[in-house]
Every structure is written in structure tokens, then in C-alpha cells.
């Protein structure tokens, strides 16, 4: 795992230098946020690069040299572009020390909850090192077929395993690490699964800490870490947690773009890139990208800014979308939801009983989701009633996040309406996973909208 850690450090360094903003240092430290986002993007692009090497039949050891060269060049470019100097490093140290002395209790509590949550996931993974059923039957099988297949790896799309049309980000990432290590090991997909949970919690906490307050961020992360199904599903090794990470990261980049004066273009580009990595993770990612572009277009009032921002998102998404399109056109078989049922889809669209059944199940899931004492969505509603809207927060990215979430939920709703599978079985086996995909994004968007609790208490004490 030492090699794994070294690559994560390399991705983190890229994030710190590329997303560096000296103007924000004096406000609150954001280096940990940037490092986390660097790891998110790094692991996704590593999988994309692996697929390119796979298709081109280039030696895989060359990918390591290519990654190190690219990351080193990006670090050098980030240092030169952002004029990072030793004085900036000293400012960072001073800022970190001041921030720690000023408000260390919420950080200590966060670290405690983070440690408890990650320990829970780790122990759970030890009981199921190959993950739950879909991880074993689909995603880890993808990795094994690629790793063991040699020149015949392409036959995996004609084999008898479940859903060969699914994108290869997770399976490719696992296989890429096996090739790098030189042998198969369960510890790779175990580590990747834990990493996704950790990154979601860290990114949520550090972004909300920077925007609002650490107490506010602590409550947000507590909602996630106290939801048993979020932790259980994180250790299941399914790609839904990774998908939710890309959803959240894209929203965070948009939030950063809205607040930035000098780096707006860069962050919008990265929002498009992380959205496209969601497309390469699961088919649901395409719905997220479409919803994100649509909401961006709908909410902009200035036509010039509207077109420019939408184009930046598309340009950011384009490199990965080229890989996805190649995969779908040349390798992946048709999706089981749409093949041979054009007439049946039309009939189901006018079956009101399907709409009512799906709606009821959505309501039931929203009130019972999480496998805990109370649904995190209900906790979120109660918290919103207690603290209310933050009238002083000048930014509006939460509107795009919530509209995007609603569009995705509507898309999921319609997929159930037209599904060729047994409707009850399809909902029973997937709706909780769809909720996991959206939960971190819902929490983030809601907490952007809501008032921080410490601000509320200070106002009441005056």
C-alpha cells in the first residue's frame, strides 16, 4: 500500500498547486480541500489513461512514467502559474496555526467522527473483502477479466457476466493497480472503496468550513457518518459511492467558481471534468451531466455568461466523453433497459398505475432511507426548520445544485416507469443505491442554503 499512498500524495500535490489561490490563504486554509479534490480527479484520470493504454496495447509500465511526468509537469505549471513562493508557504503555516488555535474543538470532533466512521467501514470490509454481490459479480469481475485476459480482455464484453455495458472507471482503476503491483490482491478494491468514503467526508467538511463555519460543516458530515447505510454501502465496493463523490466534487467546483474572481474559468472547467468522470463511472453519470448543463443554462440571466459557462463545462467534460463515446460505440453492448422495447416503453409511459406505484415507493424510501433510527432526509428537514435560511450568504450555487438533484430524481423516476424488469424487483434492488448517489450532493446544497448554527447562537445572545 506504500505505492498506493505515494500516488495519492502525487495527486494531492497536483490539486494543491493547480487549485492554489493565494488570496484565500488569509481567510481560511483550503489546502486540504484542494488536496482531496486533486485525489478525486487523479484517480479518475488514471483510469481513463489506463483505458487508452489498454486500447492502444501499450505496455502498462509506461503509464506510470506518463502519470509521473504529467503530474510533475502540472505541479511545476501550478507553481509558476500561481506564483507560489516560500513566502506563500510561510503564510500557509501561519494561517493553519491561527485557524487551529481559533477553532479547534469542531476539528477535534470532526476527526473523532471521521475516525469512527472509517473504522466502521474498515471492519465491515474485513467481513466482506470481495464486497457485496454486485461488486463481486460486476465491478471486481471487470477488473479480473481485464487483468487476466491479456490480449483477449476485449472478450469481456461478449461474456456471460452481468451488465457488460457498464463503464470501466472502477474496474479499470482496480486492474490498473494490479498491473502496477504485478499481482491481484483484494486490498486494492478494499482501499479504493474506503478512499471514496473518506474523500466525500473530507471534501464536504473542508468546503463548508471555508464557506460558512466549522460547526456548520461538522453537522453536515455528522449527517453522513451517522447514516449506517452510507457507511455500509461505502464498504460494499459498489461504484455508487464513487459516483456520489464525483457528483459532490463537481458541485464543489461550481461553488468555488462562483466565489472566485481569478480562477473562475479553471473551476468551471474542473466541474465539467468531474461530471464527465461520473459518466465514466456509471450510466447514471450521463443523467447528472445532462442535468448539470441544463440547470446551468436555465439559471443564467446574462446570455454571454450563460453561453461561456456552459461551453466551459462542455470543454471540461469533452476529453473523458470522447473515451465514453468510443467505449459505447465500439465495445459496450446495448443497455438492457432500452433494448427491444420501443413499443413497450410507449405503453408504459401512459400507464398511470406505474407512476403512482413509483411515487409511493419514492416517498417511502425518503422517510425510511438510511437503516438508522431516522432518515437523514428527515434530519435535514428538522435542522433546516431550526436554523433557517442564511440571508447573508450572497452566492446562489445551491440553487443549481438542488435543481440538478431534482432533475436527476425525475430521471430516475422515469427509468422506473419504463423499466423492462419487474417493477417491484427493480425498485427494491436499486432505489437505496440511487439515494446514496444523491445524498452528499443534497447535504452540500442544503447546507449552502442554511444558516450556520454558531451564527444563529451568536445572534440570539445579542
Secondary structure, DSSP 8 states (H G I E B T S, - for coil): -HHHHHHHHHHHHHHHHHS--GGGTTT---HHHHHHHHHHHHHHHHHHHHHHHHHHT--THHHHHHHHHHHHHHHHHHHHHTT--HHHHHHHHHHHHHHHHHS-HHHHHHHHHHHHHHHHHHHHHHH-TT-SHHIIIIIHHHHHHHHHHGGGGGGGGGSSSS-TTS-SHHHHHHHHHHHHHTS--HHHHHHHHHHHHHHHHHHHHHHHHHHS-HHHHHHHHHHHHT-HHHHHHHTTT-THHHHHHHHHHHHHHHHHHHH-SSSHHHHHHHHHHHHHHHHHH-THHHHHHHHHHHHHHHH--SHHHHHHHHHHHHHHHHHHHHHHHHHHHHT----TTTTT-HHHHHHHHT-HHHHHHHHHHHHHHHHHTTSSSS-HHHHHHHHHHHH-B-TT----HHHHHHHHHHHHHHHHHHHHHH-SS-HHHHHHTTHHHHHHHHHHHHHHHHHHHB--HHHHHHHHH-
